[in-house]
């Protein structure tokens, strides 16, 4: 009898414990749902900005080739033997340096001859002037005829013409003598000589090329919209020299800055572009004419546009989107049409309007309908981007650390599992 009562007591106790466990188990989900509901209804603090139209600066780049507008090809201006070459190919020459000699003695002799001719003509003129003066006095005394006096005047005029002719011939001889010494018209790097010393050169024979490498120019084509916006910017009082430019080479070997110095006044009918020119200082010769580059124009503006920080964009089912707050501060997805990228800012062509409140903080965890607690945005889009990058790097670092830790624990576990059969084997051997 006691045994049966004991069994009944134990059974009742077990059933009571089961009921308590079930009750506790039913209470936990209810508490979890309550907590989740509280978390869902709690507004999330995030930075929000009210959209308004603004002027925004772009950094645009265009393909171009470097060129040297002052490049000069040396050409012989006189005929003769090339006697001397006074430079080494590839070196830098200065403006005015003598580079070649083309029989200067021969042309010096011609100058001396022309000087003698001029002196002879001047002597004849002096005699003709004296004769004309004497015949003028004799004519007043009726000692000579009028015809003799007129002849004396004619001889004087012929002598004057001879002096002028001899003077011109001397000037021409001096010019040829100067051309006999070929000098550098500009400073720059000189090429290989096209004619060897000792060869006969004629007027027009090409001798070498001098290429100035500091400064260098680039001519490039601006799309007509960029050209119109830039011309509008210049009409507001901005000087063209204040538009800063920089060069980007394919290998990234140089970092040169310059300025815009020309903007065309017509649109090319075939390409719908406007020609522009920029110049760059190149004191170290780090780049050379003919290189392919990209020209960056800094501070090119877009006027009266709508833009948001690039970080505010997410990808939705219908394309790029931003989150706009409604009257209840709930996030609503809004599909937008993208325009140009302006550094950390993204210009939007369509999808938002003036006065819309757009989430500019990190929207990666937002969903439509999420309650938001708006936080003020200071307008520094670049700082937002930097903060996002730092968070991504930190998250990546934590993930790598967790992966390394998991790999270490897996290795330790695998090592422990390998040891157990060995211990069991030792026990079997001992038995």
Sine and cosine of phi, psi and omega as CSV:
sin_phi,cos_phi,sin_psi,cos_psi,sin_omega,cos_omega
0.00,0.00,-0.73,0.69,0.06,-1.00
-0.87,0.49,-0.59,0.81,-0.01,-1.00
-0.91,0.41,-0.65,0.76,0.00,-1.00
-0.92,0.40,-0.67,0.74,0.05,-1.00
-0.88,0.48,-0.63,0.77,0.01,-1.00
-0.89,0.46,-0.66,0.75,0.01,-1.00
-0.91,0.41,-0.67,0.74,0.00,-1.00
-0.89,0.46,-0.65,0.76,0.01,-1.00
-0.88,0.47,-0.70,0.71,-0.01,-1.00
-0.90,0.44,-0.63,0.77,0.00,-1.00
-0.90,0.43,-0.68,0.73,0.02,-1.00
-0.90,0.44,-0.65,0.76,0.02,-1.00
-0.89,0.45,-0.66,0.75,0.00,-1.00
-0.90,0.43,-0.66,0.76,0.01,-1.00
-0.91,0.41,-0.62,0.78,0.03,-1.00
-0.89,0.46,-0.67,0.74,0.02,-1.00
-0.90,0.44,-0.64,0.77,0.01,-1.00
-0.88,0.47,-0.68,0.73,0.01,-1.00
-0.89,0.46,-0.65,0.76,0.02,-1.00
-0.89,0.45,-0.66,0.75,0.00,-1.00
-0.90,0.43,-0.67,0.74,0.01,-1.00
-0.89,0.45,-0.66,0.75,0.00,-1.00
-0.89,0.45,-0.69,0.72,0.05,-1.00
-0.89,0.46,-0.66,0.75,0.00,-1.00
-0.89,0.45,-0.59,0.81,0.02,-1.00
-0.95,0.31,-0.45,0.89,-0.06,-1.00
-0.98,0.22,-0.52,0.86,-0.06,-1.00
-0.90,0.43,-0.74,0.68,0.06,-1.00
-0.86,0.50,-0.61,0.79,0.01,-1.00
-0.89,0.46,-0.68,0.74,0.03,-1.00
-0.91,0.40,-0.62,0.79,0.01,-1.00
-0.90,0.44,-0.68,0.73,0.01,-1.00
-0.90,0.44,-0.61,0.79,0.01,-1.00
-0.90,0.44,-0.69,0.72,0.01,-1.00
-0.90,0.44,-0.68,0.73,0.00,-1.00
-0.89,0.46,-0.64,0.77,0.02,-1.00
-0.90,0.44,-0.63,0.78,0.03,-1.00
-0.91,0.42,-0.66,0.75,0.00,-1.00
-0.92,0.39,-0.61,0.79,-0.03,-1.00
-0.92,0.39,-0.59,0.81,-0.06,-1.00
-0.99,0.14,-0.22,0.98,-0.02,-1.00
-0.97,0.26,0.86,-0.51,-0.03,-1.00
-0.89,0.45,0.60,-0.80,0.01,-1.00
-1.00,-0.08,0.82,-0.58,0.03,-1.00
-0.96,0.29,0.79,-0.61,0.00,-1.00
-0.45,-0.89,0.50,-0.87,-0.04,-1.00
-0.96,0.28,0.70,-0.71,-0.06,-1.00
-0.72,-0.69,0.61,-0.79,0.06,-1.00
-0.78,-0.63,0.53,-0.85,0.08,-1.00
-1.00,-0.01,0.85,-0.53,-0.11,-0.99
-0.96,0.29,0.70,-0.71,0.13,-0.99
-0.53,-0.85,0.42,-0.91,-0.04,-1.00
-0.94,0.35,0.55,-0.84,-0.06,-1.00
-0.44,-0.90,0.27,-0.96,0.16,-0.99
-1.00,-0.06,0.78,-0.62,-0.10,-0.99
-0.78,-0.63,0.62,-0.78,-0.04,-1.00
-1.00,0.01,0.68,-0.73,0.04,-1.00
-0.94,-0.34,0.40,-0.92,0.19,-0.98
-0.91,-0.43,0.98,-0.18,-0.05,-1.00
-0.97,-0.25,0.48,-0.87,0.04,-1.00
-0.74,-0.67,0.48,-0.87,-0.09,-1.00
-0.63,-0.78,0.58,-0.82,0.04,-1.00
-0.95,0.30,0.55,-0.83,-0.02,-1.00
-0.29,-0.96,0.16,-0.99,0.11,-0.99
-0.86,-0.51,0.67,-0.74,0.08,-1.00
-0.94,0.35,0.58,-0.82,0.01,-1.00
-0.53,-0.85,0.34,-0.94,0.07,-1.00
-0.87,-0.49,0.96,-0.27,-0.07,-1.00
-0.93,0.37,-0.35,0.94,-0.03,-1.00
-1.00,-0.09,0.22,0.98,0.01,-1.00
-0.88,0.47,0.68,-0.73,-0.10,-1.00
-0.76,-0.65,0.69,-0.72,0.15,-0.99
-0.98,-0.18,0.86,-0.50,0.01,-1.00
-0.96,0.28,0.75,-0.66,-0.04,-1.00
-0.78,-0.63,0.69,-0.72,0.06,-1.00
-0.92,0.40,0.70,-0.71,0.00,-1.00
-0.96,-0.26,-0.13,0.99,0.02,-1.00
-0.72,-0.69,0.25,-0.97,0.02,-1.00
-0.98,-0.18,0.68,-0.74,0.03,-1.00
0.28,-0.96,0.00,-1.00,0.03,-1.00
-0.98,0.18,0.68,-0.73,0.07,-1.00
-0.98,0.20,0.97,-0.24,-0.13,-0.99
-1.00,0.06,-0.61,0.79,-0.09,-1.00
-0.62,-0.78,0.53,-0.85,0.21,-0.98
-0.86,-0.52,0.86,-0.52,-0.19,-0.98
-0.94,-0.33,0.54,0.84,0.04,-1.00
-0.50,-0.87,0.26,-0.96,0.12,-0.99
-0.96,-0.28,0.76,-0.65,-0.02,-1.00
-0.82,0.57,0.67,-0.74,0.03,-1.00
1.00,-0.02,-0.17,0.98,0.00,-1.00
-1.00,0.08,0.24,-0.97,0.03,-1.00
-1.00,0.00,0.80,-0.60,0.01,-1.00
-0.94,-0.34,0.44,-0.90,0.00,-1.00
-0.97,-0.23,0.46,-0.89,0.02,-1.00
-0.85,0.53,0.78,-0.62,-0.01,-1.00
0.99,-0.13,-0.20,0.98,0.03,-1.00
-0.91,0.40,0.65,-0.76,0.07,-1.00
-0.98,0.19,0.79,-0.62,-0.10,-0.99
-0.93,-0.36,-0.61,0.79,-0.01,-1.00
-0.68,-0.74,0.43,-0.90,0.17,-0.99
-0.86,-0.51,0.81,-0.59,0.02,-1.00
-0.88,-0.47,1.00,-0.01,0.02,-1.00
0.68,0.73,0.87,0.49,-0.02,-1.00
-0.91,0.42,-0.50,0.87,0.00,-1.00
-0.90,0.44,-0.63,0.77,0.00,-1.00
-0.88,0.48,-0.68,0.73,-0.04,-1.00
-0.98,0.19,-0.40,0.92,0.12,-0.99
-0.93,0.36,-0.60,0.80,0.06,-1.00
-0.89,0.45,-0.65,0.76,0.03,-1.00
-0.90,0.44,-0.59,0.81,0.04,-1.00
-0.91,0.42,-0.69,0.72,0.01,-1.00
-0.87,0.48,-0.65,0.76,0.03,-1.00
-0.89,0.46,-0.68,0.74,-0.01,-1.00
-0.93,0.37,-0.54,0.84,0.08,-1.00
-0.90,0.44,-0.68,0.74,0.03,-1.00
-0.90,0.44,-0.66,0.75,0.04,-1.00
-0.87,0.48,-0.63,0.78,0.00,-1.00
-0.92,0.39,-0.66,0.75,0.02,-1.00
-0.89,0.45,-0.66,0.75,0.03,-1.00
-0.88,0.47,-0.69,0.73,0.00,-1.00
-0.91,0.41,-0.61,0.80,0.03,-1.00
-0.91,0.42,-0.60,0.80,0.03,-1.00
-0.91,0.42,-0.68,0.73,0.03,-1.00
-0.89,0.45,-0.61,0.79,0.02,-1.00
-0.91,0.41,-0.65,0.76,0.00,-1.00
-0.89,0.46,-0.67,0.75,0.03,-1.00
-0.91,0.42,-0.68,0.74,-0.01,-1.00
-0.91,0.42,-0.58,0.81,0.04,-1.00
-0.91,0.41,-0.65,0.76,0.03,-1.00
-0.91,0.41,-0.68,0.74,0.00,-1.00
-0.88,0.48,-0.69,0.72,-0.02,-1.00
-0.91,0.42,-0.57,0.82,0.03,-1.00
-0.93,0.37,-0.65,0.76,0.00,-1.00
-0.92,0.40,-0.68,0.73,-0.01,-1.00
-0.92,0.39,-0.49,0.87,0.05,-1.00
-0.91,0.41,-0.65,0.76,0.03,-1.00
-0.93,0.37,-0.67,0.74,-0.01,-1.00
-0.91,0.42,-0.56,0.83,0.01,-1.00
-0.91,0.40,-0.60,0.80,0.03,-1.00
-0.92,0.39,-0.37,0.93,0.02,-1.00
-0.99,-0.14,0.10,1.00,-0.04,-1.00
0.85,0.52,0.54,0.84,0.01,-1.00
-1.00,-0.03,-0.33,0.94,0.04,-1.00
-0.75,-0.66,0.33,-0.94,0.00,-1.00
-0.99,0.14,0.26,-0.96,0.04,-1.00
-0.91,0.42,-0.53,0.85,0.00,-1.00
-0.92,0.40,-0.65,0.76,0.03,-1.00
-0.91,0.42,-0.61,0.80,0.02,-1.00
-0.92,0.38,-0.67,0.74,0.02,-1.00
-0.89,0.45,-0.59,0.81,0.03,-1.00
-0.91,0.41,-0.63,0.78,0.02,-1.00
-0.90,0.44,-0.64,0.76,0.05,-1.00
-0.90,0.43,-0.64,0.77,0.01,-1.00
-0.90,0.43,-0.65,0.76,0.03,-1.00
-0.89,0.46,-0.60,0.80,0.01,-1.00
-0.92,0.40,-0.66,0.75,0.01,-1.00
-0.92,0.39,-0.60,0.80,0.05,-1.00
-0.90,0.43,-0.65,0.76,0.02,-1.00
-0.91,0.42,-0.61,0.79,0.05,-1.00
-0.90,0.43,-0.65,0.76,0.03,-1.00
-0.91,0.42,-0.61,0.79,0.02,-1.00
-0.90,0.43,-0.61,0.79,0.04,-1.00
-0.91,0.42,-0.70,0.72,0.01,-1.00
-0.89,0.46,-0.65,0.76,0.01,-1.00
-0.91,0.41,-0.69,0.73,0.02,-1.00
-0.91,0.41,-0.59,0.81,0.02,-1.00
-0.91,0.41,-0.66,0.75,0.03,-1.00
-0.91,0.42,-0.64,0.77,0.02,-1.00
-0.90,0.44,-0.62,0.78,0.05,-1.00
-0.91,0.42,-0.66,0.75,0.01,-1.00
-0.89,0.45,-0.67,0.75,0.04,-1.00
-0.90,0.44,-0.65,0.76,0.02,-1.00
-0.90,0.43,-0.62,0.79,0.04,-1.00
-0.91,0.41,-0.60,0.80,0.05,-1.00
-0.89,0.45,-0.71,0.70,0.03,-1.00
-0.88,0.48,-0.61,0.79,0.03,-1.00
-0.90,0.44,-0.65,0.76,0.05,-1.00
-0.90,0.43,-0.63,0.78,0.02,-1.00
-0.94,0.35,-0.36,0.93,0.04,-1.00
-0.91,0.42,-0.39,0.92,0.14,-0.99
-0.96,-0.28,0.94,-0.33,-0.02,-1.00
-0.99,0.11,0.87,-0.49,-0.03,-1.00
-0.93,-0.38,0.32,-0.95,-0.02,-1.00
-0.98,0.18,0.86,-0.51,0.03,-1.00
-0.98,0.21,-0.33,0.94,0.02,-1.00
-0.63,-0.78,0.25,-0.97,0.09,-1.00
-1.00,-0.03,0.61,-0.79,0.02,-1.00
0.24,-0.97,-0.15,-0.99,0.00,-1.00
-1.00,0.00,0.77,-0.64,-0.07,-1.00
-0.99,-0.13,0.55,-0.84,-0.07,-1.00
-1.00,0.07,-0.10,-0.99,0.16,-0.99
-0.90,0.43,0.51,-0.86,0.04,-1.00
-0.97,0.26,0.73,-0.69,-0.01,-1.00
-0.99,0.11,-0.24,0.97,0.00,-1.00
-0.75,-0.66,0.72,-0.69,0.01,-1.00
-0.99,0.13,0.43,-0.90,0.05,-1.00
-0.88,0.48,0.68,-0.74,0.00,-1.00
0.98,-0.20,-0.25,0.97,0.02,-1.00
-0.99,0.13,0.42,-0.91,0.07,-1.00
-1.00,0.09,0.78,-0.63,0.05,-1.00
-0.90,-0.44,0.50,-0.87,0.03,-1.00
-0.91,-0.41,0.22,-0.97,0.06,-1.00
-0.88,0.47,0.85,-0.52,-0.04,-1.00
0.96,-0.28,-0.13,0.99,0.03,-1.00
-0.94,0.35,0.79,-0.61,0.03,-1.00
-0.97,0.24,0.71,-0.70,-0.09,-1.00
-0.94,-0.33,-0.73,0.68,-0.03,-1.00
-0.21,-0.98,0.11,-0.99,0.01,-1.00
-0.81,-0.58,0.70,-0.71,0.08,-1.00
-0.94,-0.34,0.82,-0.58,-0.04,-1.00
-0.89,-0.46,0.96,-0.27,0.13,-0.99
-0.92,0.40,0.73,-0.69,-0.01,-1.00
-0.91,-0.42,0.09,1.00,0.07,-1.00
-0.54,-0.84,0.94,-0.35,0.02,1.00
-1.00,0.08,0.12,-0.99,0.10,-0.99
-0.89,-0.45,0.38,-0.93,0.01,-1.00
-0.85,-0.52,0.41,-0.91,0.17,-0.99
-0.75,-0.66,0.72,-0.69,0.13,-0.99
-0.95,-0.31,0.74,-0.67,-0.05,-1.00
-0.55,-0.83,0.18,-0.98,-0.08,-1.00
-0.94,-0.35,0.80,-0.60,0.07,-1.00
-0.99,-0.11,0.74,-0.67,0.17,-0.98
-0.82,0.57,0.55,-0.83,-0.15,-0.99
-0.87,0.50,-0.54,0.84,0.03,-1.00
-0.91,0.42,-0.70,0.72,0.04,-1.00
-0.89,0.46,-0.63,0.77,0.00,-1.00
-0.91,0.42,-0.65,0.76,0.00,-1.00
-0.91,0.41,-0.68,0.73,0.02,-1.00
-0.90,0.43,-0.63,0.78,0.01,-1.00
-0.92,0.38,-0.64,0.76,0.03,-1.00
-0.91,0.42,-0.58,0.81,0.08,-1.00
-0.90,0.43,-0.63,0.78,0.03,-1.00
-0.90,0.44,-0.65,0.76,0.00,-1.00
-0.94,0.34,-0.54,0.84,0.01,-1.00
-0.94,0.35,-0.32,0.95,0.04,-1.00
-0.99,0.14,0.06,1.00,0.04,-1.00
0.94,-0.35,-0.11,0.99,0.04,-1.00
-0.95,0.30,0.77,-0.64,0.03,-1.00
-0.99,0.16,0.58,-0.81,-0.08,-1.00
-0.89,0.46,-0.51,0.86,0.01,-1.00
-0.94,0.35,-0.29,0.96,0.00,-1.00
-1.00,0.09,-0.13,0.99,0.06,-1.00
-0.98,0.18,0.96,-0.29,-0.09,-1.00
-0.98,0.18,0.56,-0.83,0.03,-1.00
-0.73,-0.69,0.34,-0.94,0.06,-1.00
-0.57,-0.82,0.34,-0.94,-0.05,-1.00
-0.96,-0.29,0.60,-0.80,0.12,-0.99
-0.81,-0.59,0.90,-0.44,0.04,-1.00
-1.00,-0.08,0.45,-0.89,-0.01,-1.00
-0.84,0.55,-0.57,0.82,-0.01,-1.00
-1.00,-0.05,-0.01,1.00,0.01,-1.00
0.91,0.42,0.44,0.90,-0.12,-0.99
-0.99,0.16,-0.32,0.95,-0.09,-1.00
-0.76,-0.65,0.45,-0.89,0.04,-1.00
-0.69,-0.72,0.99,0.10,-0.06,-1.00
-0.95,-0.31,0.64,-0.77,0.07,-1.00
-0.90,-0.44,0.50,-0.87,0.00,-1.00
-0.45,-0.89,-0.46,-0.89,-0.01,-1.00
-0.51,-0.86,0.41,-0.91,0.06,-1.00
-0.97,0.24,0.70,-0.72,0.01,-1.00
-0.76,-0.65,0.06,1.00,0.06,-1.00
-0.38,-0.92,0.67,-0.75,0.12,-0.99
-0.69,-0.72,0.84,-0.55,-0.09,-1.00
-0.90,0.45,0.30,-0.96,-0.06,-1.00
-0.94,-0.35,0.18,0.98,0.03,-1.00
-0.55,-0.83,0.42,-0.91,0.01,-1.00
-0.99,-0.10,0.76,-0.65,0.06,-1.00
-0.92,0.40,0.81,-0.59,-0.09,-1.00
-0.93,0.37,-0.47,0.88,-0.07,-1.00
-1.00,0.07,-0.49,0.87,-0.08,-1.00
-0.90,-0.43,-0.15,0.99,-0.05,-1.00
0.83,0.56,0.64,0.77,0.02,-1.00
-0.81,-0.59,0.25,-0.97,0.02,-1.00
-0.85,-0.53,0.72,-0.70,-0.04,-1.00
-0.97,0.25,0.63,-0.78,0.05,-1.00
-0.66,-0.75,0.33,-0.94,-0.01,-1.00
-0.64,-0.77,0.65,-0.76,0.05,-1.00
-0.73,-0.68,0.48,-0.87,0.01,-1.00
-0.86,-0.51,0.51,-0.86,-0.07,-1.00
-0.68,-0.73,0.68,-0.74,0.12,-0.99
-0.98,0.21,0.68,-0.73,-0.07,-1.00
-0.66,-0.75,0.87,0.49,-0.14,-0.99
-0.90,0.43,-0.50,0.87,-0.04,-1.00
-1.00,-0.04,-0.02,1.00,-0.03,-1.00
0.89,0.45,0.56,0.83,-0.05,-1.00
-0.95,0.30,-0.35,0.94,0.11,-0.99
-0.78,-0.63,0.36,-0.93,-0.08,-1.00
-0.76,-0.65,0.44,-0.90,0.04,-1.00
-0.85,0.53,0.58,-0.82,0.01,-1.00
0.99,-0.12,-0.20,0.98,0.00,-1.00
-0.96,0.27,0.58,-0.81,0.09,-1.00
-0.99,0.15,0.73,-0.69,-0.03,-1.00
-0.61,-0.79,0.16,-0.99,0.22,-0.98
-0.88,-0.47,0.72,-0.69,-0.02,-1.00
-0.98,-0.18,0.83,-0.55,0.06,-1.00
-0.99,-0.13,0.75,-0.66,0.13,-0.99
-0.97,-0.26,0.87,-0.50,-0.03,-1.00
-1.00,-0.09,0.68,-0.74,0.08,-1.00
0.99,0.11,0.20,0.98,0.10,-1.00
-0.93,0.37,0.81,-0.59,-0.17,-0.99
-0.98,-0.19,0.46,-0.89,0.27,-0.96
-0.91,-0.42,0.75,-0.66,-0.10,-0.99
-0.99,-0.16,0.65,-0.76,0.18,-0.98
0.84,0.54,0.83,0.56,-0.02,-1.00
-0.87,-0.49,0.29,-0.96,0.11,-0.99
-0.98,-0.22,0.74,-0.68,-0.05,-1.00
-0.54,-0.84,0.48,-0.88,0.07,-1.00
-0.75,-0.66,0.39,-0.92,0.13,-0.99
-0.85,0.53,0.63,-0.77,-0.07,-1.00
-0.85,0.52,-0.50,0.87,-0.03,-1.00
-0.91,0.41,-0.32,0.95,-0.03,-1.00
-0.96,0.28,-0.21,0.98,-0.07,-1.00
-1.00,0.08,0.65,-0.76,0.17,-0.99
-0.75,-0.66,0.17,-0.99,-0.01,-1.00
-0.97,-0.24,0.87,-0.50,0.04,-1.00
-0.96,-0.29,-0.05,-1.00,-0.01,-1.00
-0.91,0.42,-0.51,0.86,-0.04,-1.00
-0.99,-0.13,0.08,1.00,0.00,-1.00
0.85,-0.53,-0.32,-0.95,0.00,-1.00
-0.86,0.51,0.60,-0.80,-0.02,-1.00
-0.54,-0.84,0.33,-0.94,0.15,-0.99
-0.79,-0.61,0.28,-0.96,0.05,-1.00
-0.98,-0.21,0.82,-0.57,0.01,-1.00
-0.92,-0.38,0.68,-0.73,0.00,-1.00
-1.00,0.10,0.68,-0.73,0.11,-0.99
-1.00,0.03,-0.18,-0.98,-0.05,-1.00
-0.91,0.41,-0.40,0.92,0.00,-1.00
-1.00,-0.09,0.23,0.97,-0.03,-1.00
0.87,0.50,0.55,0.84,0.11,-0.99
-0.99,-0.16,0.65,-0.76,-0.05,-1.00
-0.97,0.25,0.77,-0.64,0.04,-1.00
-0.81,-0.59,0.78,-0.62,-0.02,-1.00
-0.95,0.32,0.68,-0.74,-0.01,-1.00
-0.72,-0.69,0.90,-0.44,0.03,-1.00
-0.94,0.33,0.69,-0.72,-0.07,-1.00
-0.78,-0.62,0.36,-0.93,0.09,-1.00
-0.97,-0.25,0.83,-0.56,-0.10,-0.99
-0.99,0.15,0.59,-0.81,0.15,-0.99
-0.95,-0.32,-0.71,-0.71,-0.04,-1.00
-1.00,0.07,0.41,-0.91,0.06,-1.00
-1.00,-0.09,0.79,-0.61,-0.03,-1.00
-0.86,-0.51,0.99,0.16,-0.04,-1.00
0.90,0.43,-0.83,-0.56,0.02,-1.00
-0.99,0.14,-0.01,1.00,-0.03,-1.00
-0.97,-0.23,0.58,-0.82,0.08,-1.00
-0.90,-0.43,0.87,-0.49,0.05,-1.00
-0.97,0.24,0.69,-0.72,0.00,-1.00
-0.92,-0.39,0.75,-0.66,0.01,-1.00
-1.00,0.04,-0.52,0.85,-0.06,-1.00
-0.38,-0.93,0.37,-0.93,0.07,-1.00
0.90,-0.44,-0.42,0.91,0.05,-1.00
-0.75,-0.66,0.28,-0.96,-0.04,-1.00
-0.72,-0.70,0.22,-0.98,0.10,-1.00
-0.84,0.55,0.70,-0.72,0.06,-1.00
1.00,-0.05,-0.23,0.97,0.06,-1.00
-0.90,0.43,0.64,-0.77,0.07,-1.00
-0.99,-0.13,0.92,-0.39,-0.12,-0.99
-0.94,-0.35,0.69,-0.72,0.07,-1.00
-0.96,0.29,0.87,-0.50,-0.01,-1.00
-0.93,-0.36,-0.17,0.99,0.13,-0.99
-0.95,0.31,0.01,-1.00,-0.04,-1.00
-0.88,0.47,0.93,-0.38,-0.05,-1.00
-1.00,-0.08,0.24,0.97,-0.14,-0.99
-0.89,0.45,-0.52,0.85,-0.04,-1.00
-0.99,-0.16,0.02,1.00,-0.01,-1.00
-0.98,0.20,0.55,-0.84,0.11,-0.99
-0.76,-0.66,0.44,-0.90,0.05,-1.00
-0.82,0.58,0.75,-0.66,-0.01,-1.00
1.00,-0.09,-0.14,0.99,0.01,-1.00
-0.90,0.43,0.75,-0.66,0.03,-1.00
-0.97,0.24,0.74,-0.68,-0.11,-0.99
-0.85,-0.53,0.64,-0.76,0.14,-0.99
-0.98,-0.22,0.98,-0.19,-0.12,-0.99
-0.88,0.48,0.71,-0.70,0.09,-1.00
-0.90,-0.44,0.57,-0.82,-0.04,-1.00
-0.92,0.39,0.58,-0.81,0.04,-1.00
-0.95,-0.33,0.78,-0.63,-0.09,-1.00
-0.99,0.11,-0.01,1.00,0.04,-1.00
1.00,0.02,-0.01,1.00,-0.01,-1.00
-1.00,-0.04,1.00,0.03,-0.02,-1.00
-0.93,0.37,-0.53,0.85,-0.01,-1.00
-0.91,0.42,-0.62,0.79,0.03,-1.00
-0.91,0.42,-0.62,0.79,0.06,-1.00
-0.87,0.49,-0.70,0.71,0.01,-1.00
-0.89,0.46,-0.67,0.74,0.00,-1.00
-0.90,0.44,-0.67,0.74,0.02,-1.00
-0.89,0.45,-0.66,0.75,0.03,-1.00
-0.89,0.45,-0.66,0.75,0.02,-1.00
-0.89,0.45,-0.66,0.75,0.03,-1.00
-0.89,0.45,-0.65,0.76,0.03,-1.00
-0.90,0.44,-0.67,0.75,0.02,-1.00
-0.89,0.45,-0.67,0.75,0.04,-1.00
-0.90,0.44,-0.64,0.77,0.01,-1.00
-0.92,0.40,-0.68,0.74,0.03,-1.00
-0.89,0.45,-0.67,0.74,0.03,-1.00
-0.89,0.46,-0.64,0.77,0.01,-1.00
-0.91,0.42,-0.69,0.73,0.02,-1.00
-0.90,0.44,-0.64,0.76,0.02,-1.00
-0.89,0.45,-0.65,0.76,0.04,-1.00
-0.90,0.43,-0.66,0.75,0.03,-1.00
-0.90,0.44,-0.68,0.74,0.03,-1.00
-0.89,0.45,-0.65,0.76,0.01,-1.00
-0.90,0.44,-0.69,0.73,0.03,-1.00
-0.90,0.44,-0.64,0.77,0.01,-1.00
-0.91,0.41,-0.65,0.76,0.02,-1.00
-0.91,0.42,-0.64,0.77,0.03,-1.00
-0.90,0.43,-0.61,0.79,0.04,-1.00
-0.91,0.40,-0.68,0.73,0.02,-1.00
-0.91,0.42,-0.61,0.79,0.04,-1.00
-0.89,0.45,-0.63,0.78,0.01,-1.00
-0.92,0.40,-0.66,0.75,0.02,-1.00
-0.90,0.43,-0.67,0.74,0.02,-1.00
-0.89,0.46,-0.68,0.73,0.03,-1.00
-0.89,0.46,-0.61,0.79,0.01,-1.00
-0.92,0.40,-0.65,0.76,0.01,-1.00
-0.92,0.39,-0.62,0.78,0.01,-1.00
-0.91,0.42,-0.57,0.82,0.01,-1.00
-0.94,0.35,-0.47,0.88,-0.05,-1.00
-0.97,0.22,-0.46,0.89,-0.09,-1.00
-0.89,0.45,-0.75,0.66,0.03,-1.00
-0.86,0.50,-0.56,0.83,0.00,-1.00
-0.90,0.43,-0.64,0.77,0.01,-1.00
-0.93,0.37,-0.66,0.75,0.02,-1.00
-0.88,0.48,-0.64,0.77,0.02,-1.00
-0.89,0.46,-0.62,0.78,0.00,-1.00
-0.91,0.41,-0.59,0.81,0.02,-1.00
-0.92,0.40,-0.66,0.75,0.02,-1.00
-0.88,0.47,-0.65,0.76,0.01,-1.00
-0.91,0.42,-0.62,0.79,-0.02,-1.00
-0.92,0.38,-0.61,0.79,0.04,-1.00
-0.94,0.33,0.00,0.00,0.00,0.00
